[in-house]
Amino acid sequence: MAGLEDDETDPRDLLFDNPVEVGANGRPTGVEVELPADEPDRAGEPFDPDSVSIDILPVTVEELLDRLGRGALDLAPDFQRRAASMWGEVQQSRLIESMLLGIPLPPFFMAQQEGDAWSVVDGTQRLTALVRFMAPELVKAAPLALRGLDFLGQLDGKGYGELPGRLRIRLRETRIVVHLVRLGTPEAVKFNVFSRVNAAGLPLTRQEIRHAMIPGPARDFVADLAEEPAFGEATGFSVSNERMTDREMILRYLAFRLSPPDEYRQQDFDQFLNEAVHRVNGLTDDERAWEARQFREAMKCALAVFGRHAFRKSVGRRRKSPVNKALFEAVAVNLAGLEDHQRELLVTSRDTVRADLAYQLDADWNFARALSVATSDEENVRTRFRVVRQLFQGVLSGD
C-alpha cells in the first residue's frame, strides 16, 4: 500500500491478524474474532411489553422429575453427546449437598412448547445433576455417587438410595423457582429475554439459547454435521465444541445454504439464524440427507484445494491464521452448490484457486473487510459470497 512510512501499520494487517475468539467459558474457540461495525449497533426491533408472558412458578423437584418421565420436560436433547462438557461429579455432588443443607438454588429459565412441554434454557447443568443422582434412568446416564462434599462428608460415596429417608424426602420436596416464558410470547422476544439471563454458572451463548428454545430435528442434524469427520479435517480440528461454537458455524452455513445470500436483507442476525433452524426442521429426511452429503463434499473439496489454510485468511502465507467464520460460509456454501465434476476441477486447479483467493484478500479491501468487520451487514454478506462465487466460476470457465 503506497504512502506508508516505515513505522506505520498497514490497516489491512488488522484484517489478517485478528485474535481468536474467547468463549463464555474463557477458552479460545478456534475461530477468528469478528469486529463490530464502525457505527453503533442498531437496537433490535421494538416490541410490545404486553407480548412478554412470563410466569414465576414454585415447582418441586419431584414434579420436575415427573415431567421428565412423561416427556413433558426437555432437559438436554443430546445429553449423551454433550456429557463431556457437563459439570464434573464433584460439582454435581456439591449442588446436591447445597440442597440437603437447605440452601436455595437460583431460578431456572424455561420455555413453554406445544402441549405444555417445557424446554430448559438456563439450568440444564443443575437439573442434570439432580437427575443423575435421583433418577439416572431417565437420561440413560451413569448414577451419581456423592463425592468431594464440604460439610456432609459422612455421605461421601453414597447414592440416592443409600440416603436416610428424611434426606430423600427433603430432596424430592425441595421447591425451585421456574421462570416460564409462555408459548404465546413471540420468538424474537423470547430470544431477547433469554439472552439477558446471566444466572448461576456461565452466561448462555446464543447458540445454546437457540438449541434449547427451538425443538425439532435440526438439533441433531446440526450436531451431526459438527461431528462430521470431514468438517474436523477441513478445519484442522481447531473449532471448539464447547458452548456450541462449532454448531453455530454449521448453522450459519445452513442459513446461507437454504436462503440465497443474494436475497439476504439486513436484519437481526440472531433472528436470521433462528429462522434457519425452522427451515432445517421443515426439510424432509431425504432433503436433510442430501444437505449432509453436499456439506461433506464441500468440506472434502475445501481441504483438497486449500489444505491447512482452508477457511483461513492466511492463504498464500506461511503462518496459519484462525478459522474465519465468514470465509467458511462463503467458501463452503459456494462449494456445496457445485456439481461433483466441478469440485474435482477446482481440486485439479488448486494452485490457481489458492493464488486467486490470496490476491483477492490482498487487493480487494472491500472483500477483506467483509470477512472481518460487520459481517452480518447486507452489503458485506453479498460481497464475500459474490467474490468467492466469481473466483470459482472464473477457474471453472478457464477465464
N, C-alpha and C positions, 0 to 999 in steps of 0.2 A: 504494500500500500504506500504510494508515494507521499512524501512530505513528512514522514515521521522522523523525529530526532532519535539518536541512539538510545536515549534514556526514556523514551516514550513507550507506552504499551499499545500495541495494536488492539483496538476494541474487538476485533474478530476473535482474539485469543480467548475472550470471555465466553465465547460461544463454543469453544473447543475444550476448555478446561474447567467446566462446571464441576462442583463437588458432587459426591454421591449422596443420594437422599438418606436421611436417618429416619427410621420408622418410629412409631409411637412407643416402641419398646427400647429405644435408644440405640438400636443396632443398625448398621448400614443395610440398605435394601438391595444394593447391587445395581441400582438404576440411577441415572443422572438427574440432578435437581432441575426442575422446570422453573424458569424465572418468571415473576409476575409481569404484567403489562406496565408500561411507563405511567399510565394514568391510574387513579384509584379504581379499585374494583367496584363495579356497579352493584347496587343492592339487588337482592332477589326480588322476584315478583311479589307485590303486596298481597296479603290475603286477609280475609275477614276473621277477626279473632273468634267470632261465634262459630267458625268452622272447625275450631280445635275442640275436640271432645276427649277429655282425659278423666278417667275415674281413678280415685285412690282407694284401693281395696285392701283390707286386712285379711290375709289368707294364711291358713295353717299349712305347715309342711305336709301334713297328711293329705290335705286337699290337693296340693300340687302333685304329690305322688299319684293320687287317684287320677288326676287329669292326664298325667304322663302315661299311666297304664291304659287309659281309654283312648289314647291317641289324640287327646284334646290339648296337649301341650307340646309345642315344637321346641325341644330343648337344644339339640345340636344335630341337624340332619346328617352331618358327616362326622359323627363322634369318633369312629374308629380311624378315619383318615387323618383327623387333626389331633389325635390323642397325644402325640409327641409334643405339641405346643401348649397343652393344658398345664394347669398347676401341678407341681410335684406333690408327692404323698405327704410330706411334712406340712406344706402349705395347706393342703386339704384337711389334714388332721387338726391343724390349729384353728381352722374355721369351725370344725365340729366342737372343739374344746371351747371356743368362744360361746357357742350356743348352749353348751352344757353349763357354762358359768352364768348364763342369763344375759350376755352382752348382746344388745340388738344389732341386727345386720342393717347395712344401708339399704335403701329401697331398690327394688327391681323394676326395670322398664320393659314392658311387653306391648306387642301389637295384636289387636284382635283381628282374626281372619274369618273367612266364611265358616258358618256352622259353629260359631263361638269358640273356635280353637284359638289358642294364644301362642304367639311366637315370642321367644325370649330374645330381646335385643341387647339388654345390658343385665348381666347376672348369670351368664352361662357357666362361668367358672365356678361360682358359688353353688349353683344348683347341681352341677356335675359332681362336686364333692359330696353333696348330700345324697345324691342318687347312688354314687359308688359305695357309700357307706351303708345306706339303708335299704336300697333295692337295686343292686347292680345288674340284676337280670333284665331290668327294663331297658338298659342301654347296651347289654351284652358286654359288660366291662368286668375286669377283674375286681373282686371285692376289696374294699379298702380296710386295712387294719391300722389302727391309730399308732402314730409314732412321732417322736420329737416334740411331745407336749411340754408346755412350760409349767403348768400348775397342777395338772391331773396326771402326773407321771405314773400313778398306780394303774392307769388304763392303757398304758403303752402295750402294743401288741394285740389288743382286743378288737374284735369285730363287733358289729351292731348286736348280733345275737348273744354276745357274751356280756353285754352291759346289764347292770341291775335293771329290773323292770321299771323303776321310777325314772331312771335316766332315759330309757327308751320312750316312755310316755312324754317326758319333757321335750325330747326332740320332735316327736310327732305333733305335739300341740303347740310348738313354737309358732308364733304369728310373725309373718313378714309382711312388709308393705309393698304392694304391687301398684305401680303407676301404669294403668292400662289405657293405651290410646285406642279409642273405639274405631270400629270398622268404617264409619261414615266420614272420618277425617280424611281430607284429600291427601294423596300420596306425597306430593311435594311438601305439604305441611308436616306430615309425619316425619319425613326425612329431615326436615329442618329441626324439628323438636328433638329427634334422637341425636342429631349432630351436636346439640348443645349439652348432651349428657356427659358428665365427667364425674361419675360416681366412684365407688371403690375400684381399685385395680387400675389398669391402663385405660386412657381415653380410647373410645371406639374409633376405629378407622372408618372411612366412608364405605369401603368395600364390605367390612364386617356388618355395618348397618344394613346395607343393601342385601346382603346374603340372608340376614335374619328377617328382614321386613317383607321380602317378596319370595314366597314359596314357589315351588314348581321344578320341573326337570332341568331348568337352566342351572340350578345349583350344582348338581352332579356333573352336568355337561362341561361347565366352565372348569370345575375342579379336575375333571379327567383330562382336559386339554392342558391344564397347567402341569399335570404329571406326565404328559406325553414325552417319551424319551427324546423325540426329535426336537422338541422345544428346549429341553435342557441342553442338548448338544449344541444347538444353534446359538444359545445364549451363554455357552460356557458354564452352565450350571451356576451362574452368578446371581440370578434373581432370587431374592429371599422368598421363602414360602410362609414365613411368619407374618401374622397380621394380614394375610391375603394379598400381599403385594403382587405376587405372580398372577393371581386370579384377576386383579384389576387390570393388569396388562392384557390378559386374554380377553376380558370383556371389552376393553377399548378397541381391540382388533375386531371383535364380533360386531360392535356397534357400527363401525365404518364398513364392514363387510356386508351387513344387512341393510344399511342405509347409505346409499352412494354419497361419497364426500362432496360431489358437485351440488348435491341437494341440501347439504348441511347449512343450517341457519343459526346465527349467533343466539345462544340461549344458555341457561344454567347447565353446565357440563354434567353435573351430577344427575340432573333430571334426564339428560340425553342418555346417560348410561343406565338409569333406571328403566327407561323406555326400551333399551336394548335387551334387558332381562326379559321383559314381556314378549319381545319379538322372538327370542330364543324359546321361551315357553310355548309360543304359538306354532313352532315348527313341528312337523311330523317326525316320527322316529327315523324315517328314511332321509328326510332333509337334514336332520342333525348328523346322521351317519355320513352324508355327502360333505357337509361342512367340516366334519372331523377329518375326512380324507384330504380335502383341499388344504386344510391347515397343516397337516403332516407334510404334504408335498411342498408347501411353501417353506416350511422350516428346513426341509432337506435341501431344497434349492438354495436358500439363503446361505446355508453352511457351505455348500459346494462352491458357490460363487465368491463369497466374501471371507470364508474361513473364520479365523478367530476375531475378525473385525465385524462380523455380522451384526447389524443393528447398532453400530457404534460409529461415531463421527471421526474415528481415527483411521478410516480407510485411507490408504496411501501413506500412513505414518508408521513409525516403528513402535511407538508406545501405544498400548491399547487403552482406549478410554472406556468409561462405564457404558452400559446399555442405555440407549436413548429411547424413551417410550414413543415419542412422536415419529422417529425414524423407523422404529419397529412397526408401528401402524402402517406407515406409508409403504414400506418395502413388503411387509407380509401381505397386506390386502391386495397390492398390485400383483404379487406373485401368485396368490391364490386365485386370481381372476384369469390366469393364463391357462392354455392347454398344456398337456404334458410335453408335447414336442417343442413348444415354445420355451418351456423351462429348461429343457435339455439343450436348446440352442444357447440360452443365456449361460449355462454352465460351460459349454464349449467356448464361448466368447468371454469367459470370466475376466481375463486381463483387461479387455476393453470396458466391460461394465465397471470394474473397480476404478479404472482411470477416469472414466466419465463421472462417476459419483464423487471421487476425490476432487475433480475440477469444479463440479457444481458447489461443493461445500466450501471451496476456497474462493471461487469467483462470484458466486451468486449470494450477495448479502441477504436478500430477502428470504431465500431458501434456508440459509444457515440460521437466520433469526426465527423462522417459522418452526424450527426444530427445538428451540430452547426458550423462547420468550412468548408469553401469552399464547400457548399452544392451542387453546380452545377458541381463539379468535377466528371468526369466519374466514377471513382472507388468508390467515396463516394455515388453516386446515387445507383450504383449496390449493394454496401454493405448494405445500410439501407433497401432496398427492399428485398434483399435476406434473411437477418436476420429475418425480420418480417414474411416473407413467410414461412421460415423453422420453426419458432416458432409456427405459426398457424397450419401448417401441422403436426408438432410433437404432438400437442394436439389432433388433429382430428384423427390421426392414433393410438393414445394411447401409443406412444413411450415415 
